[in-house]
Amino acid sequence: MGREVWLTVTGEQKDADGRRDRNSTQIRAWYERREDLHIFEYREKDPQSGEVTDSTLVFSKAYCSIERKGAVSTKMRFWPEKETECMYETGFGSIPMKIFTKRLAMREVGSNIHGRVSYDLYLQGGDPMECAVTIKAEPAK
């Protein structure tokens, strides 16, 4: 049985030149736990275009996946110490990506869930960007 949660997703990037970028989104999500999997489903609407992207984030102590469909589409998979490949699809074209997951951690504190994935991202074979995705889920009130 699922429930609504407030999900905060924060992305951090540092490119080869040392420039840093950080973005954070807090959104209502539908949460369901299936054995050791924590599954979050949510919908984002672009404030400028109004286009919608449906997202599913799956987190466990062993791996993480992020799947997005809509204005942008991708299916990113994270396994510690492994490299994966995927495509980032936009209305302007497709970008091939390679991901090397350095670290993945998840913990539950009371009814809250915290997770973090640290990885190197290679876009179109270029220099790696150091990246991280952090999630925090807490009951919706």
Phi, psi and omega per residue, in radians:
M1 nan 2.390 -3.079
G2 -1.785 3.089 3.123
R3 -2.720 2.814 3.072
E4 -1.425 2.474 3.082
V5 -2.382 2.804 2.906
W6 -1.583 2.141 -3.123
L7 -1.964 2.155 3.046
T8 -1.886 2.123 3.121
V9 -2.044 2.135 -3.131
T10 -2.094 2.212 3.089
G11 -1.926 2.420 3.116
E12 -2.257 2.399 3.117
Q13 -2.382 2.484 3.018
K14 -2.323 2.053 -3.090
D15 -1.451 3.111 -3.082
A16 -1.084 -0.431 3.119
D17 -1.533 0.023 3.108
G18 1.554 0.014 3.105
R19 -1.252 2.389 -3.101
R20 -1.972 2.571 3.066
D21 -2.431 2.500 -3.139
R22 -2.487 2.322 3.061
N23 -2.408 2.611 -3.090
S24 -2.454 2.454 3.123
T25 -2.302 2.336 2.996
Q26 -2.015 2.242 -3.031
I27 -2.588 2.631 3.022
R28 -1.270 2.377 -3.135
A29 -2.371 2.732 3.016
W30 -1.621 2.225 -3.078
Y31 -2.032 2.392 3.062
E32 -2.489 2.455 3.083
R33 -1.913 2.262 3.064
R34 -2.209 1.795 -3.041
E35 0.957 -2.040 -3.109
D36 -1.651 0.148 -3.138
L37 -1.686 2.340 3.029
H38 -1.897 2.029 -3.022
I39 -2.003 2.200 3.135
F40 -2.115 2.273 3.072
E41 -2.139 2.332 -3.116
Y42 -2.703 2.866 -3.105
R43 -2.166 2.293 3.091
E44 -1.990 2.490 3.107
K45 -2.114 2.176 3.124
D46 -1.157 2.173 -3.073
P47 -1.135 -0.516 -3.135
Q48 -1.448 -0.900 -3.032
S49 -1.578 -0.388 -3.074
G50 1.420 -0.023 -3.141
E51 -1.189 2.558 -3.055
V52 -1.898 2.462 3.023
T53 -2.228 2.170 3.064
D54 -1.604 2.355 -3.077
S55 -2.249 2.533 3.009
T56 -2.248 2.179 3.115
L57 -2.041 2.207 3.120
V58 -2.069 2.240 -3.097
F59 -2.288 2.364 2.994
S60 -2.513 3.113 3.103
K61 -1.283 -0.268 -3.092
A62 -1.709 -0.588 -3.096
Y63 -2.768 2.993 3.085
C64 -2.466 2.574 3.019
S65 -2.448 2.562 3.078
I66 -2.270 2.115 3.113
E67 -2.132 2.251 3.139
R68 -2.217 2.427 3.130
K69 -2.402 2.232 3.111
G70 2.494 -2.245 -3.134
A71 -0.959 -0.677 2.949
V72 -2.214 2.592 -3.139
S73 -2.368 2.383 3.062
T74 -2.869 2.833 3.052
K75 -2.400 1.704 -3.098
M76 -1.732 2.359 3.130
R77 -2.136 2.386 -3.104
F78 -2.224 2.026 3.010
W79 -2.179 2.232 -3.107
P80 -0.924 2.345 3.104
E81 1.105 0.446 3.110
K82 -2.248 2.665 3.076
E83 -1.847 2.372 3.073
T84 -2.246 2.835 3.111
E85 -2.178 2.592 3.077
C86 -2.758 3.075 3.083
M87 -2.069 2.528 3.039
Y88 -1.915 1.930 -3.044
E89 -1.752 2.245 3.066
T90 -2.284 3.041 3.068
G91 -1.150 -0.255 -3.120
F92 -1.707 -0.114 3.139
G93 2.432 -3.062 -3.074
S94 -1.924 2.473 3.121
I95 -2.131 2.056 3.079
P96 -1.292 2.440 -3.125
M97 -2.312 2.525 2.953
K98 -2.050 2.461 -3.121
I99 -2.201 2.230 2.980
F100 -1.994 1.971 -3.098
T101 -1.433 2.139 3.132
K102 -1.570 -0.730 -3.048
R103 -2.684 2.538 3.086
L104 -2.429 2.287 3.123
A105 -2.469 2.517 3.112
M106 -2.559 2.474 3.072
R107 -2.614 2.689 3.070
E108 -1.935 2.292 3.096
V109 -2.185 1.807 -3.045
G110 1.095 -2.200 3.114
S111 -1.684 0.140 3.099
N112 -1.697 2.641 3.117
I113 -2.177 2.310 3.111
H114 -2.158 2.405 3.097
G115 -2.577 2.679 3.114
R116 -2.614 2.375 3.038
V117 -2.143 2.219 3.043
S118 -1.930 2.307 -3.052
Y119 -2.699 2.809 2.987
D120 -1.754 2.343 -3.124
L121 -2.011 2.206 3.114
Y122 -1.965 2.018 3.109
L123 -1.734 2.178 3.094
Q124 0.835 0.681 3.065
G125 1.329 0.141 -3.110
G126 -1.376 -2.987 3.106
D127 -1.121 2.608 -3.110
P128 -1.270 2.580 2.967
M129 -1.870 2.366 3.042
E130 -1.422 2.177 -3.049
C131 -2.312 2.805 3.026
A132 -2.656 2.553 2.998
V133 -2.150 2.224 3.108
T134 -2.066 2.370 3.069
I135 -2.124 2.606 2.981
K136 -2.456 2.208 3.114
A137 -2.109 2.316 3.105
E138 -2.410 2.647 -3.090
P139 -0.961 2.419 3.059
A140 -1.341 2.426 -3.117
K141 -2.023 nan nan
